[in-house]
Amino acid sequence: MGSFFSKSFNPATDVPDLKGKVVIVTGGNAGIGFATVQHLARHGAKVYMGARNEQKATAAIERLHAEGLGPGHGEVVWLKLELSDPRGVKEAAEEFMRREDRLDILINNAALLLVPFQKSHHGIQDVVMVNYVGTYLFTRALLPLLKRTAQQPGSDVRIVAVNSDANEQCPYDVRFRNLDDLNREFAEKSFPQFMRYAFSKLMQWMFIRELQHRFEQENIPIVCIAVDPGQVNTEGVRAYANSVGPILAPLYTLIANLTFSSPTKGAYGAVFAAASPVPREREKEYKGAFIRNSGAHASASPLADKPELRQELWDTTEKLLRDIGVEL
């Protein structure tokens, strides 16, 4: 889902010193998230690894140290975060704000991929809950701290969403009027799992665009960017390959091993969006942008260009959260 990464950006040489910066990376214990944490911590940032499982997070942090963070490295800290549970999401944001007095970079990386249609919490389908609602809530809950940090001298606050060019393949007839709209199954499509994933990524992309619009209206200097990392051989991809049965699994695995990029390179886009000087130097070009892993701009669903549709999604999300007892 995207283009092969470009060698023009190299985190080792093209990311400035991040000492004093505080970062959150959701889903940071594996895949692209883990690599993103590693890149940023190696430049001195204090990185909170958002993950639901303490044992897996601890093992990931131990692996980071074993692989070396380099001289003058930063710190990596576990933040308990379960994106499928809205109350837990808000608690995670509140816990972070008790610990820290600034937040320079928020990278919403965690996501479900191709999963069965299931509603595990509050009647909202899982892929939408994790990929969009949880991400929306976590970001909104952290906005007071992000805005305060952005007002400090010399600050450079950014919000990054690891998205997918799949958002462009979502049908143009989607709406966001109510819970039924958000729970659309796409059963009429030949590959409904993929379409539901694309739908969730469309909503996340629309949120990034709307958030950037609101920052512009309020004259808040925060840069919001969505990134398509391309085809990356992550743990989630391997898990899906193993789930398709004994005949197709070896083929899917072989394709991923031969043609997909590694998580280390798959994280380049998120790191560029979060820490490269370029988006701030050319902020008119990058604010509210959808980019590829190379940093180059990419096409995305034009539905995000419709202010009334973005507002519909925002209002319905707020109502859903109020209905389950989560106030912002």
NORPE-V573497 format. One record per residue. N is the residue number from 1. PSI is psi in whole degrees, 0 to 359 (999 if undefined). Layout:
N&PSI + N&PSI
//
This chain:
1&75 + 2&185 + 3&158 + 4&142 + 5&152 + 6&147 + 7&1 + 8&334 + 9&129 + 10&112 + 11&329 + 12&327 + 13&341 + 14&8 + 15&129 + 16&176 + 17&127 + 18&16 + 19&134 + 20&348 + 21&142 + 22&131 + 23&147 + 24&133 + 25&114 + 26&148 + 27&37 + 28&0 + 29&355 + 30&164 + 31&222 + 32&323 + 33&315 + 34&313 + 35&323 + 36&314 + 37&314 + 38&312 + 39&314 + 40&320 + 41&327 + 42&346 + 43&13 + 44&359 + 45&152 + 46&114 + 47&125 + 48&123 + 49&102 + 50&118 + 51&149 + 52&333 + 53&115 + 54&320 + 55&315 + 56&322 + 57&316 + 58&317 + 59&321 + 60&320 + 61&320 + 62&321 + 63&320 + 64&316 + 65&323 + 66&324 + 67&350 + 68&125 + 69&351 + 70&168 + 71&140 + 72&24 + 73&165 + 74&202 + 75&145 + 76&128 + 77&139 + 78&135 + 79&118 + 80&122 + 81&117 + 82&101 + 83&345 + 84&352 + 85&101 + 86&320 + 87&321 + 88&325 + 89&313 + 90&321 + 91&321 + 92&317 + 93&318 + 94&321 + 95&317 + 96&316 + 97&339 + 98&328 + 99&325 + 100&150 + 101&11 + 102&156 + 103&111 + 104&325 + 105&128 + 106&120 + 107&108 + 108&93 + 109&326 + 110&140 + 111&152 + 112&149 + 113&244 + 114&98 + 115&157 + 116&158 + 117&119 + 118&144 + 119&95 + 120&334 + 121&126 + 122&26 + 123&14 + 124&130 + 125&144 + 126&315 + 127&328 + 128&320 + 129&312 + 130&310 + 131&334 + 132&299 + 133&312 + 134&318 + 135&316 + 136&309 + 137&315 + 138&315 + 139&314 + 140&321 + 141&332 + 142&354 + 143&320 + 144&318 + 145&320 + 146&317 + 147&320 + 148&318 + 149&320 + 150&339 + 151&352 + 152&145 + 153&134 + 154&7 + 155&161 + 156&81 + 157&135 + 158&146 + 159&124 + 160&135 + 161&123 + 162&105 + 163&211 + 164&145 + 165&358 + 166&335 + 167&332 + 168&344 + 169&1 + 170&137 + 171&147 + 172&355 + 173&8 + 174&147 + 175&168 + 176&44 + 177&333 + 178&183 + 179&324 + 180&320 + 181&318 + 182&340 + 183&19 + 184&131 + 185&338 + 186&36 + 187&339 + 188&350 + 189&157 + 190&336 + 191&73 + 192&327 + 193&315 + 194&319 + 195&322 + 196&323 + 197&313 + 198&320 + 199&315 + 200&323 + 201&330 + 202&314 + 203&318 + 204&319 + 205&318 + 206&324 + 207&316 + 208&317 + 209&317 + 210&320 + 211&315 + 212&319 + 213&315 + 214&323 + 215&319 + 216&319 + 217&326 + 218&1 + 219&43 + 220&123 + 221&49 + 222&135 + 223&128 + 224&130 + 225&139 + 226&143 + 227&133 + 228&111 + 229&354 + 230&197 + 231&113 + 232&135 + 233&74 + 234&174 + 235&323 + 236&321 + 237&317 + 238&323 + 239&319 + 240&317 + 241&320 + 242&345 + 243&352 + 244&6 + 245&162 + 246&339 + 247&312 + 248&333 + 249&312 + 250&323 + 251&313 + 252&319 + 253&317 + 254&316 + 255&315 + 256&318 + 257&325 + 258&328 + 259&339 + 260&152 + 261&163 + 262&158 + 263&325 + 264&314 + 265&331 + 266&341 + 267&353 + 268&318 + 269&315 + 270&320 + 271&319 + 272&310 + 273&325 + 274&325 + 275&346 + 276&144 + 277&339 + 278&311 + 279&327 + 280&321 + 281&328 + 282&52 + 283&331 + 284&330 + 285&329 + 286&343 + 287&125 + 288&23 + 289&157 + 290&118 + 291&161 + 292&177 + 293&337 + 294&347 + 295&349 + 296&148 + 297&149 + 298&160 + 299&150 + 300&174 + 301&128 + 302&350 + 303&332 + 304&348 + 305&357 + 306&102 + 307&322 + 308&328 + 309&322 + 310&319 + 311&320 + 312&315 + 313&316 + 314&311 + 315&318 + 316&321 + 317&315 + 318&317 + 319&317 + 320&317 + 321&319 + 322&319 + 323&333 + 324&11 + 325&22 + 326&113 + 327&143 + 328&999
//
